[in-house]
């Protein structure tokens, strides 16, 4: 028992000072408890701390996500019979020289549709180029510009490159050099000139920028990845948020440990893809990388969600498999990575190229002389090859 007496003190004869309380303990303390202030008693100046939610499984909450108003279109790679023109830039990076090749189609206007990273390109840059090529065929140019501008700031080992206009520019990494060259070529081809076009991907973003936590933090899904052949040994983090429908949703990918820093560019790109409301978009992106191969980069790893191991052609391929597995566990896709529920992602063929090739291709028999398929047709009562002019009539 604790007694308080503002006027007496057994240990001192003098009167207590104003504003102080003397305490007399008449029995031994056997137990105690902490009494918290009731809700609503927090001082006005500290009202912001009421946002803290004491929970073991606390996640960042996104209070509102946009409704998808349009179809997310993605064109398959066009295959013109006569090939397509392209432009190549050389990059002398600290880790070696590599080439950045941007291909385009001349169909009334020049449209860039793919990019390649060749030569001594940093690890993961070829996979990033493959992913960016898909963005180039979405017909949402603002989306492509935003992603390239974000990659142009990717940190790493800085060096100086000479841009195509002759200006020497210091770039923060090889990924940044790659992005700046692609951005330069797209601007040169006039890819961003149509400012009034629709932006279905931009409109489908859950948030314009990556959601940031407060000091309370948020939980993430974490996996250890080890590739003994390449020396990779890192942790993969998928930051997750809670959507308005109380469903968990990964929205950001990070790596920490020993890995090539060029993979940060791929993580930055995939993080932006994850913020598209329709999960079919990020699932299509990871499906594109699930078979990404790397010379001497294949390794055995545990199959996500299983007690067995399997061969993966690269670290990038395993990262893609892990992302797909997490989306499967959260109920966004099946075991094959196909999205569950409603999706507005539409994969279309390039109809112009398809129609052009079907018009030029004759319908007939195969030529036994030159091997041309369907080129032998009847003309004036005699079968003749339209390619090599071989005829049974001599």
Order of alpha helices (4+ residues) and beta strands (2+ residues): beta-beta-beta-beta-beta-beta-beta-alpha-alpha-beta-beta-alpha-alpha-beta-beta-beta-alpha-alpha-beta-beta-alpha-beta-alpha-beta-beta
